[in-house]
Amino acid sequence: MSLQTVTFKVSEESIAMIDEIAASRQVDRSEILSEALATYLADHENLLADLEEADRQIEAGDFVTHEEIVARYEARIRGAKAA
């Protein structure tokens, strides 16, 4: 994998926090930022996959409506009060 340099602006407070993390782990700032970016990208991929799965479930009618959830919890509350 080839690497490219990317430049962007970050607040002084963020840089201080990044440097603190880097120092505690005995790595450089670049490694912390690379890990953070990789984590963000993986989370984004997971979000997209979850949204696709949700769309599939909606199209299949495999979900519970808000009204059904409210009715279930109201029934539980009534049952708990009766006990």
Residue pairs with C-beta under 8 A, 6 or more apart in sequence:
10 18
15 29
18 29
18 32
18 33
19 29
21 32
22 28
22 29
22 31
22 32
25 31
25 32
57 63
